Amino acid sequence: MQFNITNIEDWQTVVDQILPEFHHPILLLKGNLGAGKTTFTQFLLKNLESTDEVNSPTYSIVNEYNTPKGKVFHFDLYRLKNIEEVFDIGIEEYLDNAYLCIIEWPEVYEEELYGLKYHTMSIHNNGESREISFE
């Protein structure tokens, strides 16, 4: 699926269209700094009926949110330098105990997902709009 959004309200349209397509418990979010990964996550969690405040996990590395369907864990792996650091945060336990895991900057961990089913969303900020692809 492809989207082109020009304002913050367009994120709701993206969520409305991709939420029915979620079939896997892992979502990889790719995009440059400021692309809108956390903004998308805010809209997504609101639509999953979470009442928690959604913030970027840049400094905490992982944030936990409650939804009626179960726990959602939101990771930011940007500052992690290697796979050992990812394992040190206990990512496998989170994956095993979540309704959904959203992973920003997943590149350091992506190889470990081989054989698992997940979705990928790429967000490209080109200045005036954002181009989004979801698979």
N, C-alpha and C positions, 0 to 999 in steps of 0.2 A: 504494500500500500504506500502511496506517495501523497504528501501534503505540502502545501505552501501556505505559510501563515504570515500575516502582516501586523497583527495586534494580539494583545494578551488574551482577549476573549476567544480567539481562534483555537486556543489550546483545548477549550471545552469540546469543540467539534472534533478535534483529533481524538480525545478520550472517548467521546461518544461512538466513534467509528471503530476504534481498536479494542475497546473493552470486550465486546462480544467475540473478538478473535483470540483472546487470551486462552490458551490451552495448556500452557506450561508454567511452572512455578518460579521461573527465573526470567528476568528481563535485564538485558545488557543495554545500558544507555551510553552512547558514544557521541561525542561532540566537543568542540573547542570550549575554552573558558568563556562563560557568559552565554552559551548557546541556548540555555533554557532547560537544562536537565532537571534542576530542582523545581522550577516553575511547573514543568510537566508533572512531576511527582506530586506537587501540591494539588493539582487538578485531579490527578488519578486517585489520590487518597480520599479526597472529598467525595468522589463518585463511588468509592468503596465504603462510604459512610463512616469514615474515621472522623472523630471529633478532636483528634490530637493536632497540635501545632506542628506543621511540617517545616523543617529547616534543613539546610545543607549539612551533611555529615562530614564536611571537610576536615574539621579538627577532631571530632569524636570518632571518625572512621565508620561507625555504624550507628544508625538511629533506629529505634523500634517504635512501631505504631500499631495500635489496636484497630481491628475492623470486625464487624459481625462474622465475617468468614474466617477470621484467624489473624495471626501476627503477620505484619509486613516489616521486613528488615530492609533498610536503605543504606547501602554502602557507598563510600567514596574511597577508591583505592589509589587515588592520584599520588599520594605521598609514600606509598609502599614501594620499595625498591626491588623486591624479588619475591618469589613464590613462598619462601620460608616465612616472610613477614605476614603474608596472607594466611598461611596456616596457623601462625601464632595468634591471630585474632579469633581463631576457632570458626572460620567460615563454614566448614563442613557441618558443624553442629547447627549453625543458623539455617543452612540449606535444608537440613533434615527436619526442622521444627517450624517451618514457615508456610503460610498460605502463599506468600510471594516474597521473593528477594529481588530487589532492584539494585543493580550494581553499576555505578558510575565509574568511568575509567577502568574497564574490565580487562584491559590488554595484559596486565601482569598475571592474570588468573585464567584467561580464556583457554589456554591449552589444556588445563585441568578439567574443563567442561566437556572434553571429548566423550561422546557416547551419551551425554545427557541432553535432554530436550529443553530448549530455551528460545526466547524471542530476542530479537535485536532491534533497537531503535537508534537510528543515526540522525543527528540534528546538525545541520550546517547553517551557521549564521553568516549571511552574506551582506550584512549591513542594513538593508532595508526590509528584508524578510528572512524567514527561516524555512529551509527545505528539509523535510522530514521523510525518512523512509522507515517502514515498519515491516518486519518479516517474522 
